[in-house]
Amino acid sequence: MAFYIVQFLTGLASAASLFLVASGLSIIFGVTRIVNFAHGAFYMLGAYVAFTLTEQWSGALGFWGGIVAASLAVAVIGVVVEIVLLRRIYHAPELFQLLATFGLTLMVEDLVVLIWGPSDLVGRRAPGLKGAVDFFGQAVPSYDLFLIVLGPVVLGALWLLFQRTRWGVLVRAATQDRDMVAALGVNQKWLFTSVFALGVFLAALGGALQIPRDAVYHALDLRIIVDVFVVVVIGGLGSILGAFVAAVLVSELNAFGILIFPTISIILVFAVMAVVLIVRPWGLFGRKEAPARRTPGLTVVPWRALTSIERLGALALLVVAALLPFVSGNYALTVGAEIAIFVIFAASLHFLMAVGGLASFGHAAYFGLGAYGVALLAKMAGLPMIVCLLLGPLLGTVGAVVFGVFAVQLSGVYFAMLTLAFAQIVWSIAFQWVAVTGGDNGILGVWPETWAGSPAHFYWLSLGIAALVVAGLRVITFSPFGFALRATRDSPLRSEAIGINGKRIQWTAFVIAGTAAGIGGALFAYLKGSVFPDTLGISLSVDALVMVLLGGVETVSGAVIGAIVYKALSIWLVSQTDWSKLVLGIFIVLIVVVFPKGIVGTFETLTASWRKQSAPKAAVLSGEMESAR
């Protein structure tokens, strides 16, 4: 019994740090409505800066002063980021904000390696808390007891701050109605800045307090951000009390899951998150989400099918791409095949987002399921490659059929978070079901047959399938089903009034997108010759989001250009510099600020503007010619 109590106390200690980070994210979202993907990066920066300061400053005062100073320093960095970048995109749709903060995350990952090096750093123990307390023969670290006390203290301090101060009243008012707060004369800019500074301070403090317990390394941001998203979604976005309760729940599930359910320990947290979102979509202590901001530009540049000339142009470009094997070597063909596969992946997500209005944060689940479907059929059943390519993607279809039933009941951020939960459940199964999936060792030896074994033949195969998938998705977009899906996206009430079953239409679109992603995953398995759980990971889902937003979510096929540019740039940067993430992050941030509609979206806007300007001139010229006659 003493062992289990100690395990419970260990879970509470972990919950304290998790609560600090999650409360910061929850506060930022509650007021600014920004889903801050860079919150994990601020946590990591807090840990690195605290390590440096605590190593430089001696004694108890130096250690605790270093913890506080590091948190304040990172908060100042957060203020600079908010003023320079985020103020420019507060009125943009949430996905563009997510893209910008993802770019920041990439930059920070390389910057910490540049400054502190790639090796793990182990901080010194907290002065005065180096020992342990004996509990019925079980040792409980004194520092863990300190963290257990700290969590409720911070919760109480935040409650007093928001309930008993004028600033707190303004923050709560902004959470309820930002426009009304602005109408009353409150300076929203500085209110948002102060809220963001507090949120970043809490994240950095959470990271700084972890240095006596864990090593500091350059992947801390992605490790913590997934857990933080789970906590704020379970507790309710914008709820501090919800963040505290959810942090305790998640930490105890992690602490006891490894003991009671070792084979499914990772799945438990995401399963709980999925159940909460299905039963209470806005979390345990959250409020129902306000209507999502519409993406500007949809009515400015109306969608239209390609003209005959444009179809011929697209076909000509496809023919030019098909000639690549005659002028390039094997490496270029392998890169070309990978780009074609990611065109399929990005186009499938773009169809769901642009046509269906559903932004998925876990689309890699269906890409990875397609890859595992092929690997299992090829290695275990020994089926031919053509059969595997036909049947393998159906595993992605099955996943989309099941998950889509629950996901389409939600919208906005909560839809995105539920898709993330489902994706992490699938990733957890692949990671822990070693007997079938090979776990972290993956499934190896999934090579294409002779007829597709050469780089040129596999490139042509990938290019041809990519062209068929993109063309098929365009046809669906301009079909009666596509119009019904777009009607549901633009006006759910009006579409329902004319007899359109919106949920069924969206579920069908979810299945179509999942199937297309599964096709890309099936080809990816043969390209790499192996499948690992990372194929289902959150980083791949974020890559797909970046490709879509880079191309232009308001366009019909912008994801094609987005995938080509992003993937080609990523591969080229890796070969040219050791700081590829830094350069890529800067590029992403610049795209968001300078070209918020994406590459294709910006081009289409400029073209439409040129047409409008040319039309009056043509009319005047025609009138002059008539007068001359």
Sequence and secondary structure as in RCSB ss.txt:
>XXXX:A:sequence
MAFYIVQFLTGLASAASLFLVASGLSIIFGVTRIVNFAHGAFYMLGAYVAFTLTEQWSGALGFWGGIVAASLAVA
VIGVVVEIVLLRRIYHAPELFQLLATFGLTLMVEDLVVLIWGPSDLVGRRAPGLKGAVDFFGQAVPSYDLFLIVL
GPVVLGALWLLFQRTRWGVLVRAATQDRDMVAALGVNQKWLFTSVFALGVFLAALGGALQIPRDAVYHALDLRII
VDVFVVVVIGGLGSILGAFVAAVLVSELNAFGILIFPTISIILVFAVMAVVLIVRPWGLFGRKEAPARRTPGLTV
VPWRALTSIERLGALALLVVAALLPFVSGNYALTVGAEIAIFVIFAASLHFLMAVGGLASFGHAAYFGLGAYGVA
LLAKMAGLPMIVCLLLGPLLGTVGAVVFGVFAVQLSGVYFAMLTLAFAQIVWSIAFQWVAVTGGDNGILGVWPET
WAGSPAHFYWLSLGIAALVVAGLRVITFSPFGFALRATRDSPLRSEAIGINGKRIQWTAFVIAGTAAGIGGALFA
YLKGSVFPDTLGISLSVDALVMVLLGGVETVSGAVIGAIVYKALSIWLVSQTDWSKLVLGIFIVLIVVVFPKGIV
GTFETLTASWRKQSAPKAAVLSGEMESAR
>XXXX:A:secstr
 HHHHHHHHHHHHHHHHHHHHHHHHHHHHHHH    TTHHHHHHHHHHHHHHHHHHS HHHHHHHHHHHHHHHHH
HHHHHHHHHTGGGGTTS HHHHHHHHHHHHHHHHHHHHHHH SS B     TT  SEEEETTEEEEHHHHHHHHH
HHHHHHHHHHHHHHSHHHHHHHHHHH HHHHHHTT  HHHHHHHHHHHHHHHHHHHHHTTTTTS B TTHHHHHH
HHHHHHHHHH TT HHHHHHHHHHHHHHHHHHHHH TTSHHHHHHHHHHHHHHHSTT SS          TTTTT
S      HHHHHHHHHHHHHHHTGGGTS HHHHHHHHHHHHHHHHHHHHHIIIIIT    S THHHHHHHHHHHH
HIIIII   HHHHHHHTTHHHHHHHHHHHHHHTT  HHHHHHHHHHHHHHHHHHHHH HHHH GGG EE     G
GGTSHHHHHHHHHHHHHHHHHHHHHHHTSHHHHHHHHHHH HHHHHHTT  HHHHHHHHHHHHHHHHHHHHHHHH
HHHTEE GGGGSHHHHHHHHHHHHHH TTSSSHHHHHHHHHHHHHHHHHHH TTHHHHHHHHHHHHHHH TTHHH
HHHHHHHHHHHHHHHHHHHHHHHHHHHH 
